[in-house]
Amino acid sequence: MCGIVAAIDRTAGEAARCAEIMANAIRHRGPDDYGVWTDSDVPLAIGHRRLSIVDVSVEGHQPMVSSSGRFVISFNGEIYNHSLIRKELTSLGHSFRGYSDTEVVLASFDEWGVVAAIERFVGMFAIILWDIKKRTLTLIRDRLGIKPLFYGGGSQFMAASELKALKARPGSSLNVDRSALALYLRYGYVPAPYSIYEGIFKLEPGCILELSETDLKLDRLKDGLESIRDKYIRYWSAEAVARHGIENPFQGSQVEVEEWLEELLTDSVKLRMIADVPLGAFLSGGIDSSLIVALMKKNSSSPIKTFCIGFHEKQYDEGEYARRVADYLGTDHTEMYLDAQDSLDVIPLLPSMFDEPLGDPSQIPTYLVSKMARASVTVALSGDGGDELFGGYERYAWTVRLWNLLSFCPAQLKKLFAFSVNSTPARLWEILFSLAGLVSKEIGAIKMPSEKLLKAAELFGERTPEKIYTGLTTHWKDSEIIVNSSQPVTFSFPSCTPPGDMDLWEKMTFIDLVTYLPGDILTKLDRASMAASLEARVPLLDHRVVEFCLSIPNSMRFAINDPKHLLKRILYRHLPRSLVDRPKQGFNVPIGDWLRGPLRGWAEDLLSENRLRQEGYFEPREIRNKWEQHLSGRRNYQVELWTILQFQSWKSDAV
């Protein structure tokens, strides 16, 4: 995996100096090689930091010029089907110096044009491309948003894999966008196309942005996203794929669905095992990662290297399950158990690692498992994407159940129930649920049941299931705690809107697929793995798998009482049911307990009333109220507090 940058300045020399500084700021993404290419007429410089995975020779050096001399590319990603495309291009008369996928990408652009070529690629990618003939700069991002790409800067245009490269540019002065901050507080991440900084944007998944030489010389970006909206090309649309799936559903039986899906997943895993460097996998013992490792075993003659993070707190620990799966599959397994001190050691690294605040505490174990894996391998496969595709999050079932209850519940009874729940201390609810868990395994499996009940009580006044789901996924409902802020309507294409004829379950998973997955999950995976110079690959997010999943009828794809039942049915073929049928654990972190204990001093400093007031981003009252309730044990506000703490920590580092 690699780091890519581009910069325009007054002269080619100044642009080259900027590109060099920017590229070195993201050296961790590519510690193996470095290069800068310039065009003196624009003047433009393109830079690259390389993590050598396929063709580790000098023939894979970037930026790379196409054999035709027309295109110059800085490429971050992997094209897994590049060997097949290479054969086709060779039959059409193309020749190649080496065997890197970057050469294949350039030859494909020469042969078919940019859009037609991209549609052939199976992989993950972010691309900066300069067309010498047309004098256009093109930015390209993969279909699901696995790889990042930022751009902006007005008359001093710049683009890069990470914000730290844009910040490092000489003369760069970036200010916090308070409207983007409001979005961050609501979602726990800054959704595309915004970034935490004014005038800097994320290229949306499945998009191409083509800017002419004239565009690059104008201050178009200073006028906001609307000024360049006509420059966007969406070459892949989740909405179009979903609509096609609704109109043309898979017609086979349950067994045929399983056969097709396993065949697609097997091919996806096999393609992602191609590398000229050591390879392994993250293994939590859950459905997604266990299936990935089982399919890797089918394609390997030697034991798979697997890696797992565990916790000493039993209710959060998946280490035992991962160990049992590893033993059964015969993997070369490595595990690490975390405590609060491990988190304390990582927390100072998070602002620089993520560049903008991310309110997801699982960022800590994701980085640590990446760091652990990097000691043995350069590439690791991950099971991310399974929850969004197969309905694995608890909130999906909670939304359906809560709506089914509320739709038949009289208004007065709703108010009475909400009042009763809110009047009862959280600790008492914990005791009651603990007792109920002794009788009912289903209740005992619920994580943080009292918080879920209290959250549900807040949503009793909602009149649509969509509003309930929005409430369950909201960190802070009210942006009024931000000083001088208004939350923008997220700039988006119609393709990010779920088709109207989707049912509730489809809508929830679709929204997460196009927003939460790239905004949170894949951001977390990319930054954490890249901080360790590890390439993470996600077989479940092969676009062919996604397209097939969106054509599977709901009765086969989802089950309210059996999350991810379709993946389980495939996994039963590789693991005994005793290792598959267990409650979902998730990559959770006991951050709520740690904030009351070993992380309390760190948090108190960042959340002090004087500090909040002096820094001028937040009104302190509501934040302090939640902090005091959390410390007392009356409520567990770990989600809300971690969201604020990550901004506070990031801002302190960014200044």
C-alpha positions, -999 to 999 in steps of 0.1 A, spaced: 0 0 0 12 35 -6 8 72 0 0 96 -29 2 134 -32 -1 162 -58 5 199 -56 3 229 -78 24 260 -71 40 291 -88 69 271 -103 77 235 -110 105 237 -85 82 250 -57 56 224 -66 82 196 -64 94 208 -30 58 208 -18 52 173 -31 83 160 -15 74 175 19 38 162 16 49 127 6 74 125 35 47 134 59 30 101 50 61 80 48 45 54 71 22 45 42 52 37 20 85 33 37 101 13 8 104 38 -20 99 75 -29 95 96 -61 83 129 -75 73 138 -111 68 174 -123 52 192 -152 68 226 -156 40 241 -178 12 239 -151 33 238 -128 23 205 -111 41 179 -90 29 144 -82 46 124 -54 45 89 -41 56 68 -11 57 31 -18 50 0 3 61 -27 -21 36 -56 -23 35 -67 -59 66 -64 -81 89 -51 -54 116 -43 -80 124 -9 -94 100 -16 -122 72 -8 -98 86 27 -90 61 56 -89 50 81 -100 49 60 -132 46 73 -168 26 51 -193 44 35 -222 25 59 -245 39 89 -226 4 102 -221 -4 95 -185 14 100 -152 1 81 -122 5 80 -84 -15 49 -74 -25 36 -39 -41 2 -38 -42 -32 -54 -59 -44 -86 -64 -80 -78 -74 -91 -113 -44 -74 -129 -30 -106 -143 -61 -114 -163 -62 -78 -176 -25 -80 -185 -31 -110 -206 -59 -92 -225 -38 -62 -230 -8 -83 -242 -31 -99 -268 -40 -63 -279 -3 -55 -285 8 -39 -252 41 -49 -236 53 -45 -200 86 -38 -183 77 -54 -150 47 -71 -135 32 -45 -112 -5 -37 -113 4 0 -118 17 -7 -153 -16 -26 -160 -36 4 -148 -18 28 -171 -20 5 -201 -57 0 -194 -62 38 -195 -44 40 -228 -64 12 -243 -99 18 -230 -100 53 -214 -103 60 -177 -139 52 -170 -141 20 -190 -108 8 -175 -119 15 -139 -151 -5 -145 -129 -36 -153 -108 -34 -121 -115 -56 -91 -97 -40 -62 -92 -11 -38 -76 21 -51 -71 58 -49 -55 74 -79 -40 107 -89 -36 108 -127 -22 135 -150 -32 134 -186 -4 152 -205 -23 152 -237 -56 167 -224 -39 186 -195 -63 173 -170 -58 161 -134 -81 132 -125 -88 119 -89 -103 84 -86 -116 65 -56 -126 28 -54 -163 18 -53 -167 12 -16 -143 38 -3 -116 14 10 -88 38 1 -89 75 10 -83 106 -11 -85 142 1 -83 173 -21 -87 211 -19 -67 243 -15 -83 267 -40 -56 283 -62 -29 262 -46 -46 229 -54 -34 198 -35 -44 162 -30 -32 134 -8 -40 101 9 -41 117 43 -48 151 58 -14 153 74 2 156 40 -20 186 32 -12 201 65 25 197 59 25 217 27 45 249 32 23 279 37 -8 257 43 -32 271 69 -61 249 77 -90 260 100 -116 238 117 -149 237 99 -175 241 126 -203 227 104 -182 196 98 -176 194 136 -214 193 140 -216 164 116 -188 147 135 -206 150 168 -238 135 153 -221 106 135 -188 100 153 -169 106 121 -168 134 94 -188 121 65 -177 125 29 -174 148 11 -164 170 41 -133 169 62 -127 185 95 -110 214 77 -126 242 58 -119 240 20 -106 204 22 -128 176 9 -129 138 6 -135 123 -28 -166 101 -24 -165 64 -31 -171 53 -66 -163 88 -80 -139 104 -105 -131 141 -103 -116 155 -135 -102 190 -134 -88 208 -164 -58 230 -165 -81 260 -164 -100 246 -134 -68 241 -115 -58 278 -121 -92 291 -109 -102 294 -73 -131 271 -79 -128 252 -46 -130 284 -26 -166 287 -38 -173 253 -22 -183 219 -36 -212 231 -57 -187 249 -79 -171 217 -91 -201 194 -89 -203 192 -127 -167 178 -127 -178 146 -109 -183 113 -126 -199 85 -106 -188 53 -123 -203 30 -96 -235 36 -76 -247 16 -47 -282 29 -53 -281 18 -89 -268 -16 -79 -295 -19 -52 -322 -9 -76 -311 -34 -101 -311 -61 -74 -346 -52 -64 -358 -54 -100 -338 -85 -109 -336 -106 -77 -317 -138 -75 -341 -166 -85 -323 -196 -71 -330 -216 -39 -314 -211 -5 -288 -237 -13 -280 -221 -46 -276 -187 -29 -251 -202 -5 -232 -219 -34 -230 -187 -54 -219 -167 -25 -193 -191 -13 -179 -193 -48 -177 -155 -50 -161 -152 -16 -136 -180 -23 -124 -162 -55 -123 -129 -36 -101 -144 -9 -79 -162 -34 -73 -130 -53 -64 -111 -21 -39 -138 -11 -17 -128 -41 14 -110 -28 52 -110 -30 54 -105 7 43 -124 39 5 -125 44 -19 -132 73 -53 -124 87 -70 -108 116 -90 -134 135 -115 -123 162 -134 -156 163 -165 -140 149 -184 -150 118 -167 -127 93 -131 -132 102 -135 -170 108 -150 -174 74 -122 -154 57 -96 -175 75 -114 -208 66 -115 -198 29 -78 -188 31 -70 -223 44 -87 -237 13 -62 -218 -9 -30 -224 11 -7 -253 15 8 -239 47 -7 -227 80 -23 -192 78 -8 -166 102 -36 -152 123 -37 -123 149 -61 -114 176 -65 -88 204 -82 -98 236 -92 -80 268 -89 -91 305 -125 -79 310 -144 -111 302 -175 -94 288 -154 -78 261 -130 -106 253 -130 -126 221 -96 -141 226 -109 -175 237 -132 -178 207 -104 -168 183 -80 -194 198 -106 -222 194 -111 -213 158 -74 -210 152 -68 -244 168 -95 -260 146 -82 -245 114 -46 -251 123 -34 -215 120 -2 -200 132 -19 -179 158 -6 -149 178 -26 -130 204 -22 -100 227 -43 -91 257 -49 -54 264 -54 -34 295 -60 2 302 -23 10 301 -20 -3 266 -47 22 256 -31 50 275 1 43 255 -18 45 222 -41 75 229 -14 101 223 -8 86 189 -44 87 177 -46 124 166 -17 121 143 -27 86 132 -63 96 121 -57 133 111 -93 142 120 -113 131 151 -129 96 150 -152 87 178 -148 49 176 -128 34 205 -121 2 186 -95 23 168 -72 14 196 -72 -24 193 -73 -21 155 -40 -3 156 -25 -27 181 -35 -58 161 -21 -41 130 12 -34 148 14 -69 161 7 -84 127 33 -62 110 60 -79 130 53 -110 110 35 -101 78 31 -71 54 -5 -79 43 -34 -90 64 -70 -99 54 -98 -85 75 -135 -94 78 -149 -58 76 -181 -53 57 -200 -84 69 -223 -65 93 -234 -40 67 -240 -66 40 -256 -93 61 -274 -73 89 -250 -81 117 -254 -50 139 -277 -53 169 -292 -19 161 -310 -34 131 -330 -58 151 -335 -33 179 -350 -8 154 -374 -34 140 -385 -46 175 -388 -11 189 -409 1 159 -431 -30 161 -437 -22 198 -443 16 193 -466 13 163 -492 -5 185 -485 15 217 -508 44 228 -491 78 232 -499 80 269 -484 45 275 -453 55 257 -449 86 279 -455 65 310 -429 39 300 -403 65 291 -408 83 324 -405 50 343 -373 40 326 -357 74 330 -367 76 367 -349 43 375 -312 45 381 -290 27 355 -274 6 382 -307 -8 392 -315 -17 356 -281 -34 354 -290 -56 384 -324 -64 370 -309 -74 336 -283 -95 353 -309 -114 372 -330 -118 340 -299 -130 322 -297 -160 346 -331 -171 333 -328 -160 296 -297 -166 276 -310 -141 250 -312 -113 276 -279 -124 291 -262 -120 257 -273 -83 253 -243 -59 258 -250 -29 280 -287 -37 283 -296 -8 306 -280 18 282 -300 3 253 -332 5 273 -325 41 283 -317 49 247 -349 33 236 -369 54 261 -355 86 244 -369 74 211 -404 66 222 -417 98 206 -404 91 171 -430 85 145 -411 66 118 -387 36 120 -361 56 100 -361 82 128 -356 55 154 -327 41 135 -312 76 132 -316 80 169 -298 48 176 -268 58 155 -266 94 167 -238 103 192 -249 138 200 -284 149 189 -280 186 193 -253 206 176 -261 236 199 -232 225 222 -209 238 194 -202 275 194 -210 293 161 -221 262 142 -248 251 119 -250 215 106 -249 214 68 -270 193 46 -245 166 36 -234 172 0 -243 139 -18 -254 123 -50 -288 107 -54 -270 74 -55 -264 76 -18 -302 76 -11 -318 42 -6 -344 33 -32 -379 40 -20 -391 5 -25 -366 -10 0 -380 -24 32 -367 -12 66 -340 -37 70 -326 -30 35 -327 7 41 -307 4 73 -280 -18 59 -278 3 27 -274 36 46 -246 20 66 -230 6 35 -226 40 18 -220 62 50 -209 44 82 -188 18 64 -165 42 45 -167 70 71 -159 50 102 -150 14 96 -128 16 66 -113 49 78 -103 32 110 -89 2 92 -69 22 67 -53 47 91 -46 21 118 -31 -4 95 -11 22 75 2 37 107 19 2 112 29 1 75 6 -29 70 -17 -34 40 -52 -45 51 -74 -62 25 -112 -67 28 -125 -97 7 -162 -92 18 -161 -58 0 -152 -71 -34 -177 -52 -55 -189 -85 -71 -198 -98 -37 -216 -66 -28 -235 -66 -61 -246 -102 -56 -257 -95 -20 -278 -66 -31 -297 -90 -54 -304 -116 -27 -341 -116 -15 -345 -104 21 -359 -137 33 -326 -154 24 -302 -125 33 -316 -113 67 -331 -129 98 -341 -107 128 -334 -135 153 -303 -148 136 -279 -121 124 -257 -130 95 -274 -163 91 -264 -166 55 -227 -163 63 -232 -188 91 -247 -214 68 -216 -212 46 -193 -212 77 -210 -244 89 -193 -262 60 -159 -253 75 -163 -251 113 -184 -271 138 -216 -253 149 -203 -250 185 -177 -225 172 -202 -206 150 -234 -203 170 -225 -178 198 -236 -143 206 -221 -115 186 -193 -99 206 -180 -71 183 -147 -53 185 -157 -36 217 -135 -18 242 -143 -13 279 -137 24 275 -166 33 298 -149 15 327 -115 29 318 -128 65 318 -140 60 354 -106 45 363 -72 47 347 -82 72 319 -100 95 343 -72 120 348 -66 123 310 -103 128 303 -108 153 332 -81 175 318 -96 176 283 -131 181 297 -125 207 323 -150 235 322 -124 262 320 -106 246 291 -138 239 271 -149 275 276 -115 291 268 -110 270 236 -144 282 223 -156 252 204 -182 238 229 -206 250 255 -194 231 286 -227 226 305 -241 195 287 -207 179 284 -199 184 320 -233 170 330 -228 138 310 -193 135 324 -205 138 360 -233 113 354 -209 89 338 -184 91 367 -212 85 393 -224 54 374 -259 68 369 -254 65 331 -229 51 307 -220 80 283 -189 64 269 -200 70 233 -208 107 237 -177 114 259 -153 95 237 -165 115 207 -158 148 225 -125 135 239 -112 125 205 -119 160 191 -103 176 222 -72 154 219 -70 159 181 -73 197 184 -46 198 210 -23 179 187 -34 198 155 -27 233 169 
